[in-house]
Amino acid sequence: MEISVIASGSNGNCCLVEDKDVSVLIDSGKSGREIEARMTRLGKSLEDVDGIVITHEHNDHISGAGVLSRRFGIPLYMTPEVYSRVKFKLGKVENKTFSLGKEFKVNNLKIKPITTSHNVNSCGFVIGKFGF
């Protein structure tokens, strides 16, 4: 498994988690153009991303999510509470919800959302591969 930090900080957060046949972004808090440019510099393509998993509703975690979802056909994953707060910012997207503490999968990557301490309902993730 490989993790690439695309952006980190109050101006935007985004990480790419990859394994042989699956690729997800954790957050997309830069513009779609900026995330695409940074991934290109890493030799990566947004066309290979299978999902964008959102930790919470702050702009520095969701800024590029709607654009990337529509442009590349990438589904977004977030809690129903987060989606209800940000849907007007995201526009028309394919949204798949998850519940805290309950594992879900993106292809064969298992993702378990865990509660984190922040000033909003936020989560972190434990990520592994099915069948390991």
N, C-alpha and C positions, 0 to 999 in steps of 0.2 A: 504494500500500500504506500502511496506517495501523497504527501500534503504540500501544497504550494501556497504561501501567503501572497495573495494578490494585492491586498491593501489592509492596513491595520492602523486604527487611530480615530480620533473624533471627526476626521474629514472623510471617513469611509472604511468599511470593513468587508473583506471578501477572502475566502480561502477555497482552494480547489482540492478536493479529495478524490484520488483516482486509484483504481485497481485495474487489473487487466482488461475487464470488459464493462466497467462502470465508472462514471464520473459525475460528481455532484459539486455544486458550489454551496458553501455555507455562507449565507448572506450575499448581498450584492449592493453595497453601500456607496459605490461610485457610479458615475454615469455609465450607461451601456457602452458608449464609445471608449471610455477610459478602461473599463474592464476588458473589452475586446483587445485594445492596444496592448495592455499589460500581459494578457494571455498570449498574444501573438509573439511578444518579446521572449516569452518562455517556450515558444514552439508548441503552444497548445491552441485548440480551436473550440469555440463555443458550440460549434456544430456537433461536437462529441459529448456535450454535457447532457446528462439524463434527467437532472432535476436541480432546482434551487431550493435549499432548505433555509427557512428564515427563523432566526432566533427570537426577534422581537420587533416592535413597530417603529423604532426610531429611524429617522431618515438616513443616518450613517450606516444602516443595515439593509435598507430597502430601495434606495434611490434608483438603481438600475434594474430592479426586478421586473417591473412591468414591461419595459422596453425589450429586455432580453427574452422574456417569456414569449412575447408576440413575435419578435424578429426571428428567433431560432426555434420556436415551437417547444420551449422548455416548460414543463409543469412546475408550479410553485407549491411548496409544502410549508404549512404553518398551522398554528392552532386556530380554531374557529374564532377565538377572541381577538387574535391579532388580525385575522382577515377582516373581521367586522370593522376594525378601526382604520384599516389601510386600503380597503377595496376602492375607495374613491381616488386614491393616489395611483393605484396600479392600473386602472382601466380594465379592459376585458382580457382576462387571463384564464388559463386552465389552473384552477386551484384544487389542491388535494390537502385535506386537513388531517392532523394527527392530534393525539391526546398525550399530555405529559405522562411519563412513566410507562407508556404502551409502545412497544416496538412496532415499527413499520419498515417497509423495504422499498428501495429504489433498485430495480433489477435484482441482482443478488447481493446487494449491500444492505445489511441490517442496521437500522438507526434507532437508538433508544433515546428519546428526549428526556432530559432530567432538569429539574428546577434549579435555577441559579438565582443569586441575590442581585437585584437591580431595582431601580425605581419604577419599573413596570413589570408586568408578567413576562418573564423571559425564560429561555431555556438554553441549555448546552446539549451536547450530544455525545453518546458513546457509540462509536461506529465500528462495525466488524463485518466480516463476510460470512454469508450462510455457507455451511458445509466445511468450516475450518476446525 
